[in-house]
Amino acid sequence: MFELTVEDVLRIKKRGVVATGRVASGTVGVGDRVVVGGTPLVVTGVEMFRKKVDSASAGDTVGLLFDDAAHEVLTRGAVITGDGSAPPAASSPAAEHLGRQIGLGGSQKQRRWFGRG
């Protein structure tokens, strides 16, 4: 299962849109189908430190090239996943718990609980 969180998005004239980031898991190559926010895209190029490569694997910092239509979908923080991979959860139980508005009295401190259940 391929996954990459977008750190930056660059638009290059006559080439397309480049999304940069570090590959969190899996591998990606030229011609692979990926999904960004429910929109399927095709990787037209993979570059690492200004060198064109055929594929990238977990831990590599890469730039993925897409066609110009991808500019509306790609934003900083977006998660690119492999085609057929489960999309990341919108929120986890811990995030929901921390995001709640808790009414605290004057002498109470906010407590954060990271356990399950």
DORO-812874 format. One line per field, with one value per atom (N, C-alpha, C, CB): chain; residue number from 1; x, y, z; residue in one letter. Coordinates in steps of 0.001 Angstrom, whole numbers, always signed. Glycine has a CB too. Layout:
chaine <- (A ...)
num <- (NUM ...)
u <- (X ...)
v <- (Y ...)
w <- (Z ...)
residu <- (A ...)
//
This chain:
chaine <- (A A A A A A A A A A A A A A A A A A A A A A A A A A A A A A A A A A A A A A A A A A A A A A A A A A A A A A A A A A A A A A A A A A A A A A A A A A A A A A A A A A A A A A A A A A A A A A A A A A A A A A A A A A A A A A A A A A A A A A A A A A A A A A A A A A A A A A A A A A A A A A A A A A A A A A A A A A A A A A A A A A A A A A A A A A A A A A A A A A A A A A A A A A A A A A A A A A A A A A A A A A A A A A A A A A A A A A A A A A A A A A A A A A A A A A A A A A A A A A A A A A A A A A A A A A A A A A A A A A A A A A A A A A A A A A A A A A A A A A A A A A A A A A A A A A A A A A A A A A A A A A A A A A A A A A A A A A A A A A A A A A A A A A A A A A A A A A A A A A A A A A A A A A A A A A A A A A A A A A A A A A A A A A A A A A A A A A A A A A A A A A A A A A A A A A A A A A A A A A A A A A A A A A A A A A A A A A A A A A A A A A A A A A A A A A A A A A A A A A A A A A A A A A A A A A A A A A A A A A A A A A A A A A A A)
num <- (1 1 1 1 2 2 2 2 3 3 3 3 4 4 4 4 5 5 5 5 6 6 6 6 7 7 7 7 8 8 8 8 9 9 9 9 10 10 10 10 11 11 11 11 12 12 12 12 13 13 13 13 14 14 14 14 15 15 15 15 16 16 16 16 17 17 17 17 18 18 18 18 19 19 19 19 20 20 20 20 21 21 21 21 22 22 22 22 23 23 23 23 24 24 24 24 25 25 25 25 26 26 26 26 27 27 27 27 28 28 28 28 29 29 29 29 30 30 30 30 31 31 31 31 32 32 32 32 33 33 33 33 34 34 34 34 35 35 35 35 36 36 36 36 37 37 37 37 38 38 38 38 39 39 39 39 40 40 40 40 41 41 41 41 42 42 42 42 43 43 43 43 44 44 44 44 45 45 45 45 46 46 46 46 47 47 47 47 48 48 48 48 49 49 49 49 50 50 50 50 51 51 51 51 52 52 52 52 53 53 53 53 54 54 54 54 55 55 55 55 56 56 56 56 57 57 57 57 58 58 58 58 59 59 59 59 60 60 60 60 61 61 61 61 62 62 62 62 63 63 63 63 64 64 64 64 65 65 65 65 66 66 66 66 67 67 67 67 68 68 68 68 69 69 69 69 70 70 70 70 71 71 71 71 72 72 72 72 73 73 73 73 74 74 74 74 75 75 75 75 76 76 76 76 77 77 77 77 78 78 78 78 79 79 79 79 80 80 80 80 81 81 81 81 82 82 82 82 83 83 83 83 84 84 84 84 85 85 85 85 86 86 86 86 87 87 87 87 88 88 88 88 89 89 89 89 90 90 90 90 91 91 91 91 92 92 92 92 93 93 93 93 94 94 94 94 95 95 95 95 96 96 96 96 97 97 97 97 98 98 98 98 99 99 99 99 100 100 100 100 101 101 101 101 102 102 102 102 103 103 103 103 104 104 104 104 105 105 105 105 106 106 106 106 107 107 107 107 108 108 108 108 109 109 109 109 110 110 110 110 111 111 111 111 112 112 112 112 113 113 113 113 114 114 114 114 115 115 115 115 116 116 116 116 117 117 117 117)
u <- (+841 +0 +881 -954 +795 +1594 +914 +1818 +1729 +1191 +2258 +694 +1866 +2758 +1933 +3457 +2438 +1793 +2479 +1860 +1692 +2228 +2781 +1135 +4040 +4672 +4594 +6125 +4665 +4624 +4070 +6041 +3452 +2909 +3466 +1340 +4045 +4648 +4025 +6180 +3752 +3231 +4370 +1972 +4666 +5753 +5150 +6816 +5428 +4871 +5319 +5294 +4393 +4607 +5001 +5659 +4973 +5287 +4113 +6540 +3567 +2456 +2596 +2341 +2114 +2114 +2981 +665 +3861 +4742 +4315 +6243 +4102 +3817 +5047 +2520 +5618 +6808 +6442 +7889 +7234 +7010 +7845 +5540 +7704 +8434 +7475 +9082 +7909 +7091 +7026 +7673 +5825 +5639 +5638 +4336 +5028 +4996 +4772 +3893 +5212 +5001 +5961 +3624 +5641 +6451 +5536 +7291 +6105 +5371 +6314 +4830 +5756 +6552 +5829 +6899 +6553 +5973 +4855 +7064 +3704 +2564 +1611 +3047 +1988 +1113 -107 +1873 -1226 -2450 -2482 -3735 -2749 -2852 -4155 -1641 -4506 -5735 -5405 -6765 -5966 -5808 -7198 -4911 -7622 -8935 -10073 -8966 -9967 -11012 -10880 -12319 -9921 -9713 -8567 -9426 -8812 -7727 -6818 -8303 -5505 -4502 -3469 -3820 -2720 -1649 -324 -1882 +664 +1993 +2710 +2811 +3105 +3788 +5296 +3256 +5774 +7214 +7534 +7786 +8725 +9215 +10632 +9161 +10908 +12245 +12711 +12264 +14014 +14663 +15894 +15045 +15912 +17036 +17478 +18205 +16493 +16690 +17167 +17679 +16977 +17305 +16040 +18407 +15787 +14616 +14878 +14262 +13917 +14018 +12733 +14266 +12805 +11636 +10665 +12070 +11188 +10307 +10939 +10014 +10117 +10567 +9908 +10221 +10614 +10067 +10058 +10883 +9573 +9402 +10692 +8943 +10568 +11702 +12321 +12734 +12006 +12567 +11814 +12521 +12561 +11960 +11884 +12782 +10683 +10489 +9596 +9899 +9608 +8654 +7899 +9353 +6585 +5745 +5118 +4652 +5278 +4760 +3406 +5750 +2436 +1099 +759 +45 -338 -760 -1374 -1765 -1615 -2101 -3450 -2197 -4266 -5592 -5508 -6384 -4373 -4211 -4031 -3026 -3860 -3567 -4682 -3310 -5925 -7037 -7118 -8340 -6666 -6797 -5623 -6905 -4436 -3230 -3046 -1996 -2958 -2687 -1728 -4002 -1095 -201 -1002 +488 -480 -1148 -2036 -1953 -2309 -3116 -2340 -3488 -3072 -2445 -2669 -3003 -1557 -1614 -1479 -492 -2441 -2393 -2419 -3570 -1963 -1983 -3403 -1196 -3613 -4935 -5390 -4934 -6576 -7090 -6768 -6549 -5920 -5602 -6751 -4288 -6884 -7905 -7490 -8113 -8387 -8037 -7822 -9133 -6949 -6731 -8005 -5610 -8138 -9328 -9393 -9328 -10606 -10789 -10421 -12240 -10753 -10377 -10324 -11357 -9492 -9351 -10085 -7845 -10366 -11026 -10235 -11247 -8898 -8080 -8223 -6602 -8231 -8369 -9734 -8165 -10760 -12088 -12140 -13151 -11498 -11508 -10781 -10864 -9621 -8852 -9532 -7455 -10326 -10963 -12235 -11260 -12723 -13965 -13772 -14461 -14821 -14797 -15201 -15747 -14291 -14548 -14717 -13396 -15842 -16049 -15265 -17545 -14298 -13438 -13743 -11951 -13714 -13886 -12600 -14297 -12628 -11481 -10232 -11845 -10383 -9213 -8899 -9414 -9694 -9460 -8475 -10770 -7704 -6789 -7338 -5353 -7062 -7496 -6627 -7414 -7277 -6546 -6644 -7102 -5537 -5518 -5368 -4378 -6247 -6242 -6003 -7582 -4944 -4580 -4869 -3143 -5503 -5773 -6918 -6067 -7134 -8226 -9489 -7861 -10598 -11831 -12660 -11570)
v <- (-1179 +0 +1234 +2 +2017 +3231 +4390 +3570 +5221 +6410 +7493 +6073 +8727 +9886 +11089 +10127 +11861 +13107 +14253 +13310 +15076 +16160 +17274 +16718 +17639 +18747 +20047 +18417 +19946 +21150 +20784 +21796 +21741 +21539 +22632 +21551 +22228 +23160 +22962 +22971 +24058 +23982 +24366 +24924 +23459 +23678 +23786 +22523 +24892 +25115 +24010 +26494 +23574 +22563 +21194 +23032 +21006 +19701 +19177 +19797 +19998 +19570 +20061 +18071 +19262 +19610 +18602 +19639 +19113 +18249 +18327 +18663 +17164 +17069 +16463 +16206 +17175 +16667 +16153 +17758 +15203 +14644 +13398 +14330 +12802 +11587 +10404 +11701 +9343 +8135 +7477 +7145 +7363 +6784 +5263 +7284 +4694 +3236 +2844 +2633 +1643 +1115 +1660 +1393 +1429 +1922 +2558 +775 +3453 +4114 +4233 +5524 +4088 +4184 +4970 +2806 +5223 +5949 +5090 +6293 +5697 +4999 +4407 +3923 +4453 +3917 +4804 +3779 +4173 +4911 +5149 +4131 +6403 +6772 +7518 +7634 +7696 +8395 +9537 +7426 +10708 +11874 +12398 +12989 +12256 +12743 +12172 +14229 +10923 +10286 +10474 +10795 +11291 +11537 +10673 +13031 +9814 +8986 +9802 +7777 +9586 +10259 +9237 +11416 +9579 +8728 +9463 +8330 +8793 +9369 +9368 +8572 +10563 +10658 +10786 +11833 +10983 +11057 +10988 +12330 +10442 +10375 +10916 +8909 +11877 +12459 +12488 +13874 +12220 +12335 +13213 +10925 +14349 +15278 +15572 +14717 +15983 +16396 +15267 +17522 +14030 +12883 +12085 +11991 +11772 +10973 +9517 +11107 +8907 +7502 +6791 +7355 +5465 +4683 +4473 +3344 +4360 +4115 +4664 +2604 +4796 +5251 +4361 +6768 +4123 +3267 +4014 +1960 +3347 +3963 +4622 +2919 +5860 +6604 +7571 +5662 +7435 +8320 +9645 +7647 +10742 +12052 +12248 +13207 +12436 +12441 +13586 +11122 +13791 +14660 +13814 +15868 +13801 +13045 +14009 +12240 +13718 +14586 +14076 +14666 +14991 +14692 +15684 +14741 +15443 +16403 +17637 +15757 +18671 +19948 +19845 +20964 +18871 +18740 +18437 +17647 +17950 +17569 +18775 +16639 +19964 +21136 +21463 +22330 +21246 +21554 +20581 +21538 +19356 +18307 +18308 +16945 +18586 +18508 +19770 +18278 +19589 +20687 +20185 +21237 +21096 +20723 +19960 +21987 +18824 +18013 +16925 +18882 +16976 +15919 +14606 +16287 +13497 +12179 +11475 +11334 +11066 +10312 +8843 +10764 +8026 +6596 +5815 +6173 +4570 +3708 +3371 +2443 +3107 +2755 +1453 +2633 +1456 +273 +234 -946 +1158 +1220 +1868 +1996 +1505 +2144 +3583 +1374 +4549 +5933 +6118 +6888 +7062 +7283 +7763 +8292 +7417 +7806 +9314 +7154 +9858 +11304 +11764 +11701 +10961 +11287 +10011 +12298 +10015 +8854 +9140 +8518 +8113 +8356 +9307 +7047 +9208 +10106 +11550 +9679 +11760 +13113 +13691 +13122 +12859 +13341 +13706 +12285 +12899 +13172 +14477 +12012 +14692 +15913 +17143 +15782 +16947 +18081 +18542 +17748 +17819 +18210 +19483 +17073 +20233 +21409 +20968 +22535 +21090 +20652 +21887 +19741 +21949 +23070 +22848 +23258 +23698 +23554 +24651 +23596 +24269 +25247 +26034 +24558 +27000 +27863 +27136 +28914 +26111 +25443 +24129 +25188 +23740 +22481 +22659 +21915 +21609 +21598 +20650 +21181 +20977 +20077 +18833 +20777 +17661 +16401 +15784 +15425 +15263 +14586 +13097 +15121 +12359 +10921 +10262 +10430 +9449 +8839 +7352 +9072 +6809 +5371 +4986 +4923 +3692 +3173 +3064 +1813 +3032 +2744 +3902 +2140)
w <- (+0 +0 +0 +1210 -1063 -1204 -494 -2689 +178 +840 +887 +2268 +551 +588 +1003 -798 +1970 +2375 +1639 +3931 +963 +131 +1014 -818 +772 +1492 +707 +1796 -621 -1448 -2821 -1573 -3490 -4832 -5726 -4831 -6852 -7796 -9165 -7862 -9857 -11222 -12166 -11421 -13094 -14049 -15446 -13981 -16127 -17459 -18408 -18002 -19239 -20268 -19718 -21211 -18401 -17810 -16994 -16926 -16123 -15297 -13874 -15315 -12938 -11525 -10781 -10949 -9901 -9110 -7651 -9274 -7050 -5617 -4961 -5326 -3983 -3309 -1929 -3207 -1441 -119 +88 +87 +1263 +1608 +1542 +3021 +872 +754 +2127 -324 +2685 +4018 +3971 +4635 +2921 +2808 +1358 +3710 +1006 -327 -1352 -759 -2616 -3729 -4766 -4363 -5564 -6638 -7831 -6190 -9016 -10228 -11299 -10742 -12399 -13524 -14120 -14605 -14355 -14924 -13897 -15807 -12615 -11572 -11386 -10246 -11056 -10742 -9233 -11223 -8846 -7437 -7216 -6992 -5946 -5593 -4642 -4955 -4923 -4051 -3740 -4718 -2497 -2090 -2917 -2170 -3326 -4103 -5602 -3669 -6051 -7475 -7990 -7736 -8974 -9511 -10431 -10273 -10303 -11123 -11588 -10335 -12634 -13123 -12951 -14610 -12361 -12163 -13509 -11081 -14009 -15293 -15138 -16074 -13909 -13671 -12198 -14260 -11885 -10509 -10506 -9938 -9624 -9533 -8087 -10128 -7915 -6610 -6784 -6024 -6134 -6166 -7597 -5364 -8422 -9812 -10729 -9861 -10321 -11170 -11415 -10522 -12683 -13017 -12651 -14520 -11976 -11588 -12009 -10047 -12067 -12469 -11322 -13018 -10093 -8943 -7676 -8784 -6641 -5325 -4285 -5082 -3176 -2125 -797 -2003 +238 +1556 +2029 +2577 +2520 +3040 +2050 +3500 +769 -253 -286 -1638 -448 -670 -2172 +26 -2687 -4132 -4584 -4582 -5876 -6547 -7541 -7244 -7443 -8368 -9354 -7612 -10639 -11692 -12166 -12873 -12251 -12746 -13841 -11602 -14596 -15607 -14945 -16579 -15736 -15189 -14494 -16288 -14846 -14238 -12745 -14942 -12282 -10878 -9960 -10730 -10498 -9671 -8690 -10550 -9081 -8189 -7019 -8959 -7210 -6199 -5218 -6872 -5717 -4886 -4052 -5759 -2753 -1835 -772 -1195 -82 +1004 +2072 +1616 +2492 +3494 +2925 +4367 +1609 +987 +1036 -489 +1097 +1148 -173 +2320 -801 -2047 -1683 -3060 -2104 -1815 -3119 -903 -3045 -4209 -4603 -3947 -5894 -6389 -5747 -7926 -5174 -4508 -3025 -5164 -2561 -1137 -391 -894 +858 +1684 +1945 +3023 +1767 +2052 +3551 +1538 +3934 +5355 +6042 +5566 +7300 +8062 +8187 +9458 +8099 +8221 +9623 +7892 +10615 +11974 +12789 +12595 +13780 +14647 +15954 +14906 +16752 +18030 +18924 +18751 +18892 +19713 +19243 +19670 +17920 +17393 +17746 +15872 +17676 +18044 +19522 +17723 +20366 +21800 +22110 +22570 +21468 +21719 +21138 +21140 +20092 +19452 +20133 +18052 +21107 +21781 +22602 +22686 +22656 +23505 +24913 +22956 +25836 +27202 +28071 +27737 +28767 +29673 +30955 +29980 +31200 +32371 +33388 +31962 +34637 +35707 +35895 +37025 +36787 +37009 +37501 +37985 +38364 +38911 +38198 +40383 +37207 +36509 +35366 +35984 +35121 +33988 +32937 +34423 +31686 +30609 +30642 +29209 +30559 +30566 +29173 +31658 +28708 +27426 +27672 +26522 +27053 +27243 +25881 +27890 +25760 +24498 +24445 +24229 +25481 +25510 +24610 +26912 +24500 +23692 +24524 +23096 +23847 +24554 +24772 +25810)
residu <- (M M M M F F F F E E E E L L L L T T T T V V V V E E E E D D D D V V V V L L L L R R R R I I I I K K K K K K K K R R R R G G G G V V V V V V V V A A A A T T T T G G G G R R R R V V V V A A A A S S S S G G G G T T T T V V V V G G G G V V V V G G G G D D D D R R R R V V V V V V V V V V V V G G G G G G G G T T T T P P P P L L L L V V V V V V V V T T T T G G G G V V V V E E E E M M M M F F F F R R R R K K K K K K K K V V V V D D D D S S S S A A A A S S S S A A A A G G G G D D D D T T T T V V V V G G G G L L L L L L L L F F F F D D D D D D D D A A A A A A A A H H H H E E E E V V V V L L L L T T T T R R R R G G G G A A A A V V V V I I I I T T T T G G G G D D D D G G G G S S S S A A A A P P P P P P P P A A A A A A A A S S S S S S S S P P P P A A A A A A A A E E E E H H H H L L L L G G G G R R R R Q Q Q Q I I I I G G G G L L L L G G G G G G G G S S S S Q Q Q Q K K K K Q Q Q Q R R R R R R R R W W W W F F F F G G G G R R R R G G G G)
//
